[in-house]
Amino acid sequence: MIGGGLAGLACSVALADAGLQVRLFEKRPHLGGRATSYTLPDGSEVDNCQHVTLGCCTNLADFYRRVNAAEKVRYYDRLYFADRQGRRYTMEASPWMPPPLHMTASFLRFGALSLADKRAIANALLAIARAGGKPACAGLASMLDWLRRMDQTEGAIQRFWRVVLVSALDEELDRTSGQYGIDVFWKAFLANRRGYRIGVPAVPLADLYGGCRDVLTQRGGEVRLRSGVRELRLEQGNFAAAVLEDDTEVASDLCVLAVPQQAVAGLVGTSSLLSRFVAPLENLETSPITGVHLWFDRTVMSEPFLALLDHTTQWIFNKSLLSDPAGSQPPAAKGQYLQLVISASYDLARRSRQEIIDLCRRELLDVLPGTRAARLEKSTVIKEIHATFSPAPGVDRWRLPQKSPVPNLFFAGDWTLTGWPATMEGAVRSGYLAAEALLESLGKPQKFLRADLPLEGLSARWARAKSS
C-alpha cells in the first residue's frame, strides 16, 4: 500500500480483515493524509482543517467501527446558524414527519429566509425528492445553473444552498456539478431522517487512526512512516517493486497506489501503458480550504458549532466544548479554542496570515460579541491550497477506476470513480472498492462497500415510482 491517507487506510484495513498481510508506506510522519492533525511547537495539537462526517456517510462510519474509533465521533441532531446581526437559528428533524418532510417545522421557523425564499426552496427540494434524487438535466449543468432554472431567489441561493454546498463540496456553486450538489441534499436531507446528523471528532484527527496501525500489525502487516515512494517498477507488464526515496526497492505481488492525484503521474513514470491511462488526472482542478485556529483567554461561544450566513467564514467549531462536552477540564483550562473553516477559499490564498486572522476576528464580532473583550492568546492559519479536486460539471470523465491496466496494480483515492465527490466518505469508498477489485483478481471476491442509508417515507415511495 502506497499512501496512508483515508483511502489507503480504508483499503489496508479491509484487506487485513480479509486475511492479507499489508505493508503500508506513508511519506509523512503521520497517518491520515489531508484529514489529520499535527503538533505545534508549543505542544498544541491542531487539525489541518476541521473534518466532519454526516449520518449519510455509511462507509466512513464502517471504517471508524473497524478501527475502534466510532466512539471518538460525536453526532449532533441540531444544526446551529448565525447571521450578520448575531441572530441564532436552528434546524433539526421532527420525529413525527416522514422524509422528505421531516425538517419542515424547522425550515418554516428559519427566520433568515423570506417567505419567497422558502417557497422557492421547497419547490426545488420537492423536485429532487419526487425524482428520487435525480431531477432532469441536473448532471449537465452547474449547480448554480440548475438553481436558476428552478427559479431560486437570490436569498435562497446565498442563505441556503450556498451555505450547505460550498462547505460540503469545497467549491462555488457556479463551478459545482449540479448532480453532486443535488446528491448532497438528497442523501443528507431528503432520503432518510438520519442523513443530516453531523458527526464531529472529539479527539484530534490523528487519534482516529491509531487503530489502523493496530489492525495491520496484529494481522502480520507493517506500517512505515517517513517512507516516501519515488517510482513504481514494472516488469513484463506487471508491478514488480516500489522504489523508495532512499533507493530501497520493496518487491510485492500486488500494489495499491493511494496517493493524491497530483502525485500519480510522477510515480508511474514514463511507462506508456500507465502514463496514458493516468493522463486524464491532469484535467482535475483543485479547490483550497483555509483553517483558522484561535485560542482566547475566556469562553466566548456556547454552541458546539455555528454555520455563518453572509460571511467569509463559513463554520466555527467550538473545539474546547467538542473535546470536553462534560466540562471536565479544570478552571485553569477554561480558555476557549475555536477553529474556523473557509472552503473554496480562493480569495484567501494570497493573503497573509495576519490579514486572514484580522478578517476572521472582525467577523467573529458579529456573531460572538464576547471576542471583543477577550484576549487572543495565540493563533495559526493552515492553508490547504489543493485540499480537494473540484467537483466541476463533467468531472467524472477524468476520474479513474480502481483497476489499472496493470493486472496487479490498483488505485485508491477520492479522485477515483466512487460516485461521490472529494469527501472523507468518497475516500473510504475508493479504498473499499480497490480492496474488492484486488481480492477479485485473486479469485477471493468479498464485498466491503456499504449501502447508502435506506430510503424512508415519501422519499422511498417516490423513488420506487420513479424507477418503475
C-alpha positions as CSV (number, residue, x, y, z in Angstrom):
1,M,0.0,0.0,0.0
2,I,1.5,3.3,-1.1
3,G,-0.2,6.2,0.8
4,G,-1.6,6.4,4.3
5,G,-4.4,8.8,3.8
6,L,-8.0,7.8,4.4
7,A,-8.3,5.9,1.0
8,G,-5.1,3.9,1.7
9,L,-6.0,3.2,5.3
10,A,-9.5,2.0,4.4
11,C,-8.2,-0.3,1.7
12,S,-5.4,-1.6,4.0
13,V,-7.8,-2.4,6.9
14,A,-10.3,-4.1,4.6
15,L,-7.6,-6.3,3.1
16,A,-6.2,-7.1,6.5
17,D,-9.7,-8.1,7.6
18,A,-9.8,-10.3,4.6
19,G,-6.7,-12.1,5.7
20,L,-3.9,-10.4,3.7
21,Q,-0.7,-9.1,5.2
22,V,-0.4,-5.5,4.2
23,R,2.7,-3.3,4.2
24,L,1.8,0.4,4.2
25,F,4.3,3.1,3.2
26,E,3.5,6.7,4.0
27,K,5.7,9.7,3.1
28,R,4.6,11.8,6.0
29,P,5.4,11.2,9.7
30,H,1.7,10.5,10.4
31,L,-1.3,8.7,9.1
32,G,-4.4,10.3,7.7
33,G,-3.1,12.4,4.8
34,R,-5.1,15.6,4.4
35,A,-7.5,14.6,7.2
36,T,-5.1,14.6,10.1
37,S,-3.6,16.7,12.9
38,Y,-0.2,17.7,14.0
39,T,1.6,19.2,16.9
40,L,2.6,22.9,17.1
41,P,6.0,23.9,18.6
42,D,4.2,24.8,21.9
43,G,2.7,21.3,22.2
44,S,-0.8,22.2,21.0
45,E,-2.3,19.6,18.6
46,V,-4.4,21.0,15.8
47,D,-6.3,19.5,12.9
48,N,-5.1,20.7,9.5
49,C,-8.8,21.5,8.9
50,Q,-11.9,20.5,10.8
51,H,-13.3,17.5,9.1
52,V,-16.8,16.3,9.9
53,T,-19.0,13.4,8.8
54,L,-22.7,13.2,8.2
55,G,-25.2,10.5,9.0
56,C,-25.4,9.6,5.3
57,C,-21.6,8.7,5.2
58,T,-22.2,5.0,5.8
59,N,-18.7,3.8,4.7
60,L,-16.8,6.3,6.8
61,A,-18.9,5.1,9.8
62,D,-18.0,1.5,8.9
63,F,-14.3,2.4,8.7
64,Y,-14.4,4.1,12.1
65,R,-16.0,0.9,13.5
66,R,-13.3,-1.3,12.0
67,V,-10.5,0.7,13.7
68,N,-12.3,1.2,17.0
69,A,-12.7,4.9,16.5
70,A,-16.5,5.1,16.3
71,E,-16.9,6.2,19.9
72,K,-14.5,9.1,19.2
73,V,-17.0,10.8,16.9
74,R,-20.0,12.6,18.5
75,Y,-23.2,13.2,16.5
76,Y,-25.5,16.2,16.8
77,D,-29.1,16.2,15.8
78,R,-29.4,20.0,15.8
79,L,-27.7,22.4,13.4
80,Y,-26.8,25.9,14.5
81,F,-26.7,29.0,12.3
82,A,-26.0,32.7,12.9
83,D,-26.4,35.7,10.6
84,R,-24.6,39.1,10.4
85,Q,-26.6,40.5,13.2
86,G,-25.7,37.6,15.5
87,R,-29.3,36.2,15.5
88,R,-29.4,32.4,16.0
89,Y,-31.4,29.8,14.1
90,T,-31.6,26.1,14.3
91,M,-32.7,23.2,12.2
92,E,-33.5,19.6,13.2
93,A,-35.7,16.7,12.2
94,S,-39.1,16.2,13.7
95,P,-39.9,12.6,14.8
96,W,-43.5,13.0,13.6
97,M,-43.0,13.7,9.9
98,P,-41.7,11.2,7.3
99,P,-38.9,12.1,4.9
100,P,-38.6,14.3,3.0
101,L,-40.9,16.4,5.2
102,H,-39.1,15.6,8.5
103,M,-37.4,19.0,8.7
104,T,-40.4,21.1,7.6
105,A,-41.1,22.5,11.0
106,S,-37.6,23.8,11.5
107,F,-37.5,25.1,7.9
108,L,-40.7,27.1,8.4
109,R,-39.3,28.7,11.6
110,F,-35.9,29.5,9.9
111,G,-36.1,33.3,10.2
112,A,-33.1,34.0,8.0
113,L,-35.2,33.2,4.9
114,S,-38.1,35.2,3.5
115,L,-41.4,33.6,2.5
116,A,-40.4,33.9,-1.2
117,D,-37.1,32.2,-0.4
118,K,-38.8,29.3,1.4
119,R,-41.4,28.8,-1.3
120,A,-38.6,28.6,-4.0
121,I,-36.5,26.2,-1.8
122,A,-39.5,24.0,-1.1
123,N,-40.3,23.7,-4.8
124,A,-36.7,22.7,-5.6
125,L,-36.4,20.2,-2.8
126,L,-39.7,18.6,-3.7
127,A,-38.5,18.3,-7.3
128,I,-35.4,16.5,-6.0
129,A,-37.4,14.2,-3.8
130,R,-40.1,13.3,-6.4
131,A,-37.3,12.5,-8.9
132,G,-35.6,10.1,-6.5
133,G,-32.6,12.3,-6.2
134,K,-32.1,12.6,-10.0
135,P,-34.1,15.5,-11.4
136,A,-33.8,16.0,-15.2
137,C,-30.8,17.8,-16.6
138,A,-29.1,18.2,-13.2
139,G,-25.9,16.4,-14.3
140,L,-25.5,18.6,-17.4
141,A,-25.2,21.9,-15.7
142,S,-23.5,23.6,-12.8
143,M,-25.5,23.7,-9.5
144,L,-26.0,27.5,-10.0
145,D,-27.4,26.8,-13.5
146,W,-29.9,24.3,-12.0
147,L,-30.9,26.6,-9.2
148,R,-31.5,29.4,-11.7
149,R,-33.6,27.0,-13.8
150,M,-35.6,26.3,-10.7
151,D,-36.3,30.0,-10.1
152,Q,-34.4,30.3,-6.9
153,T,-34.3,33.7,-5.3
154,E,-31.0,35.3,-4.5
155,G,-31.7,35.0,-0.8
156,A,-32.4,31.3,-1.2
157,I,-29.1,30.8,-3.2
158,Q,-26.9,32.7,-0.8
159,R,-28.5,31.8,2.6
160,F,-29.5,28.2,2.0
161,W,-28.0,26.4,-1.0
162,R,-24.6,28.1,-0.9
163,V,-24.3,27.7,2.9
164,V,-24.6,24.0,2.7
165,L,-22.9,23.2,-0.6
166,V,-19.7,25.2,-0.5
167,S,-18.8,23.6,2.8
168,A,-19.8,20.2,1.7
169,L,-18.2,20.2,-1.7
170,D,-15.4,22.8,-1.3
171,E,-16.4,24.7,-4.4
172,E,-18.5,27.6,-5.5
173,L,-22.0,26.9,-7.0
174,D,-21.1,28.0,-10.5
175,R,-18.2,25.5,-10.6
176,T,-20.0,22.6,-9.0
177,S,-21.7,19.7,-10.8
178,G,-25.5,20.0,-10.5
179,Q,-25.8,16.3,-9.8
180,Y,-23.2,16.4,-7.0
181,G,-24.9,19.4,-5.4
182,I,-28.3,17.6,-5.6
183,D,-26.8,14.4,-4.2
184,V,-25.9,16.3,-1.0
185,F,-29.4,17.4,-0.4
186,W,-30.9,14.0,-1.4
187,K,-28.7,11.9,0.7
188,A,-28.3,14.2,3.7
189,F,-31.6,16.0,4.0
190,L,-34.3,14.2,2.0
191,A,-33.9,10.4,1.7
192,N,-33.5,9.4,5.3
193,R,-34.2,11.3,8.6
194,R,-30.7,10.5,9.9
195,G,-28.7,11.6,6.9
196,Y,-28.2,15.2,8.0
197,R,-26.8,14.4,11.5
198,I,-23.3,16.0,11.9
199,G,-20.5,14.0,13.4
200,V,-17.5,15.8,14.8
201,P,-14.4,14.0,16.1
202,A,-14.0,14.6,19.8
203,V,-10.2,14.0,19.5
204,P,-7.5,15.3,17.2
205,L,-7.9,13.7,13.8
206,A,-4.6,11.8,14.1
207,D,-6.0,10.0,17.2
208,L,-8.7,8.4,14.9
209,Y,-6.0,6.3,13.1
210,G,-4.1,4.6,15.9
211,G,-6.4,1.6,15.4
212,C,-5.4,1.3,11.8
213,R,-1.8,0.5,12.8
214,D,-3.1,-2.0,15.3
215,V,-5.3,-3.8,12.8
216,L,-2.5,-4.1,10.3
217,T,0.3,-5.2,12.7
218,Q,-1.9,-7.6,14.6
219,R,-2.5,-9.4,11.3
220,G,1.2,-9.6,10.4
221,G,1.4,-6.4,8.4
222,E,3.6,-3.3,8.7
223,V,3.2,0.5,8.8
224,R,6.3,2.5,7.7
225,L,6.1,6.3,8.1
226,R,8.6,8.8,6.6
227,S,8.9,6.2,3.7
228,G,8.1,8.0,0.5
229,V,8.0,6.2,-2.8
230,R,9.9,7.6,-5.7
231,E,8.6,5.4,-8.5
232,L,6.9,2.1,-9.4
233,R,8.9,-0.5,-11.3
234,L,7.2,-2.7,-13.8
235,E,8.4,-6.0,-15.3
236,Q,6.8,-7.6,-18.3
237,G,3.6,-5.5,-17.8
238,N,3.2,-6.3,-14.1
239,F,4.0,-4.3,-11.0
240,A,7.3,-5.7,-9.6
241,A,8.5,-3.3,-6.9
242,A,8.2,0.2,-5.3
243,V,11.4,2.2,-5.3
244,L,11.6,4.3,-2.1
245,E,13.2,7.7,-1.9
246,D,16.3,6.2,-0.2
247,D,16.6,3.9,-3.3
248,T,15.4,0.8,-1.4
249,E,13.3,-1.5,-3.6
250,V,10.3,-3.2,-2.0
251,A,9.0,-6.1,-4.1
252,S,5.4,-7.3,-3.8
253,D,3.0,-9.4,-5.7
254,L,0.3,-6.7,-5.5
255,C,0.2,-2.9,-5.1
256,V,-2.4,-0.3,-4.3
257,L,-1.5,3.3,-5.2
258,A,-3.3,5.6,-2.8
259,V,-1.7,9.0,-3.2
260,P,-3.1,12.4,-4.1
261,Q,-4.0,12.7,-7.8
262,Q,-1.2,15.2,-8.3
263,A,1.4,12.6,-7.4
264,V,0.2,9.7,-9.5
265,A,1.8,10.6,-12.8
266,G,5.2,11.1,-11.2
267,L,5.1,7.7,-9.6
268,V,4.0,5.7,-12.7
269,G,6.9,7.3,-14.7
270,T,7.2,7.1,-18.4
271,S,5.6,3.7,-18.9
272,S,3.4,4.2,-21.9
273,L,0.9,1.7,-20.6
274,L,0.3,3.6,-17.4
275,S,1.2,7.2,-18.3
276,R,-1.6,7.3,-21.0
277,F,-4.0,5.7,-18.5
278,V,-3.5,8.3,-15.8
279,A,-3.1,11.3,-18.1
280,P,-6.8,12.4,-17.6
281,L,-6.0,13.2,-14.0
282,E,-4.2,16.3,-15.2
283,N,-7.6,17.7,-16.0
284,L,-8.7,17.6,-12.4
285,E,-8.6,21.1,-10.9
286,T,-8.3,21.6,-7.2
287,S,-10.0,23.8,-4.6
288,P,-8.5,25.3,-1.4
289,I,-9.6,25.2,2.2
290,T,-8.4,27.5,4.9
291,G,-8.5,26.7,8.6
292,V,-8.0,29.4,11.2
293,H,-7.2,28.4,14.8
294,L,-7.8,30.9,17.6
295,W,-7.2,30.5,21.3
296,F,-9.0,33.0,23.6
297,D,-8.4,33.6,27.3
298,R,-12.1,33.1,28.2
299,T,-15.3,31.5,27.0
300,V,-16.8,33.4,24.0
301,M,-19.1,30.7,22.5
302,S,-21.7,28.3,23.9
303,E,-22.7,26.3,20.9
304,P,-20.7,23.3,19.7
305,F,-20.5,24.8,16.2
306,L,-22.1,27.5,14.1
307,A,-22.7,27.9,10.4
308,L,-22.4,31.5,9.4
309,L,-24.7,33.3,7.0
310,D,-23.4,36.3,4.9
311,H,-19.8,35.9,6.0
312,T,-16.5,34.8,4.5
313,T,-16.1,32.5,7.5
314,Q,-18.4,29.5,7.0
315,W,-18.1,27.4,10.1
316,I,-16.9,28.0,13.7
317,F,-16.2,24.9,15.7
318,N,-16.0,25.2,19.5
319,K,-13.1,22.8,19.9
320,S,-13.0,23.2,23.7
321,L,-16.6,22.1,24.0
322,L,-16.3,19.4,21.4
323,S,-13.3,17.8,23.1
324,D,-14.8,18.2,26.6
325,P,-18.6,18.1,26.4
326,A,-18.9,17.1,30.1
327,G,-16.9,20.2,31.2
328,S,-14.3,18.0,33.0
329,Q,-11.4,20.4,32.4
330,P,-10.1,22.3,35.4
331,P,-11.0,26.0,35.7
332,A,-7.4,26.9,34.8
333,A,-8.0,25.4,31.4
334,K,-11.2,27.3,30.7
335,G,-10.0,29.5,28.0
336,Q,-11.5,28.6,24.6
337,Y,-10.1,27.2,21.4
338,L,-12.1,27.9,18.2
339,Q,-11.4,26.6,14.7
340,L,-12.9,28.5,11.8
341,V,-13.2,26.9,8.3
342,I,-13.4,28.6,4.9
343,S,-14.0,26.2,2.0
344,A,-13.3,27.2,-1.6
345,S,-11.1,29.9,-0.1
346,Y,-9.6,31.2,-3.4
347,D,-9.7,34.8,-2.2
348,L,-7.6,34.0,0.9
349,A,-4.8,32.1,-1.0
350,R,-2.6,35.2,-1.4
351,R,-3.5,36.9,1.8
352,S,-1.0,36.9,4.7
353,R,-1.6,35.0,7.9
354,Q,-2.3,38.2,9.8
355,E,-4.8,39.5,7.2
356,I,-6.8,36.3,7.5
357,I,-6.8,36.4,11.3
358,D,-7.9,40.1,11.2
359,L,-10.7,39.3,8.8
360,C,-11.9,36.4,10.9
361,R,-11.8,38.4,14.1
362,R,-13.9,41.1,12.6
363,E,-16.5,38.6,11.5
364,L,-16.5,37.0,15.0
365,L,-17.6,40.3,16.4
366,D,-20.9,39.9,14.5
367,V,-21.8,36.6,16.0
368,L,-19.6,36.2,19.2
369,P,-19.5,39.7,20.7
370,G,-17.6,38.3,23.7
371,T,-14.5,38.2,21.5
372,R,-14.3,42.0,21.7
373,A,-13.1,41.9,25.3
374,A,-11.3,38.6,25.1
375,R,-7.6,38.4,24.6
376,L,-6.3,36.3,21.7
377,E,-3.6,34.3,23.3
378,K,-2.4,32.5,20.1
379,S,-3.4,31.8,16.6
380,T,-2.4,29.9,13.5
381,V,-3.6,29.6,9.9
382,I,-3.4,26.5,7.8
383,K,-4.0,26.7,4.1
384,E,-4.6,23.6,2.1
385,I,-4.3,25.0,-1.4
386,H,-5.0,21.7,-3.1
387,A,-7.4,20.4,-0.5
388,T,-9.8,18.6,-2.8
389,F,-10.5,18.1,-6.5
390,S,-13.1,20.5,-7.8
391,P,-16.4,18.7,-8.5
392,A,-17.0,20.6,-11.7
393,P,-19.7,19.6,-14.2
394,G,-18.5,16.5,-16.2
395,V,-15.6,15.9,-13.7
396,D,-16.2,12.1,-13.7
397,R,-14.8,11.7,-17.2
398,W,-11.4,12.5,-15.8
399,R,-11.5,10.2,-12.8
400,L,-10.1,6.7,-12.9
401,P,-11.4,3.2,-12.0
402,Q,-9.8,1.3,-9.2
403,K,-8.5,-1.3,-11.6
404,S,-5.5,-0.2,-13.7
405,P,-4.3,-1.8,-17.0
406,V,-1.5,-3.4,-15.0
407,P,-3.1,-6.6,-13.6
408,N,-1.6,-6.4,-10.1
409,L,-1.8,-2.6,-9.6
410,F,-4.8,-0.9,-8.2
411,F,-5.8,2.7,-7.4
412,A,-7.4,4.2,-4.3
413,G,-8.2,7.8,-3.7
414,D,-11.2,10.2,-3.7
415,W,-10.2,11.0,-7.3
416,T,-11.2,7.5,-8.5
417,L,-14.7,6.7,-9.6
418,T,-16.7,6.4,-6.4
419,G,-20.0,8.1,-7.2
420,W,-19.1,10.7,-4.5
421,P,-17.1,13.9,-4.7
422,A,-13.9,14.6,-2.8
423,T,-15.0,13.8,0.8
424,M,-13.9,11.5,3.5
425,E,-16.7,9.2,2.6
426,G,-15.6,9.2,-1.0
427,A,-12.0,8.4,0.1
428,V,-13.2,5.4,2.2
429,R,-15.4,4.2,-0.6
430,S,-12.5,4.3,-3.0
431,G,-10.4,2.2,-0.6
432,Y,-13.1,-0.4,-0.2
433,L,-13.6,-0.6,-4.0
434,A,-9.9,-1.0,-4.5
435,A,-9.9,-3.8,-1.9
436,E,-12.8,-5.5,-3.7
437,A,-11.0,-5.3,-7.1
438,L,-7.8,-6.7,-5.7
439,L,-9.5,-9.6,-4.0
440,E,-11.5,-10.3,-7.1
441,S,-8.2,-10.6,-9.0
442,L,-7.1,-13.3,-6.6
443,G,-10.3,-15.2,-7.0
444,K,-11.4,-14.4,-3.5
445,P,-14.2,-11.9,-4.0
446,Q,-15.5,-10.0,-1.0
447,K,-17.8,-7.0,-0.5
448,F,-16.8,-4.1,1.7
449,L,-18.8,-1.2,0.3
450,R,-21.8,-0.3,2.5
451,A,-25.1,0.7,1.0
452,D,-26.5,4.2,1.5
453,L,-29.0,4.7,4.3
454,P,-32.3,3.2,3.4
455,L,-34.9,5.4,1.8
456,E,-37.8,6.3,4.1
457,G,-41.3,7.7,4.0
458,L,-42.5,9.5,0.9
459,S,-38.9,9.7,-0.5
460,A,-38.9,5.9,-0.7
461,R,-42.3,5.8,-2.3
462,W,-41.4,8.4,-4.9
463,A,-38.0,6.8,-5.7
464,R,-39.7,3.5,-6.3
465,A,-42.3,5.1,-8.6
466,K,-39.5,6.9,-10.5
467,S,-37.6,3.7,-11.1
468,S,-40.6,1.5,-12.1
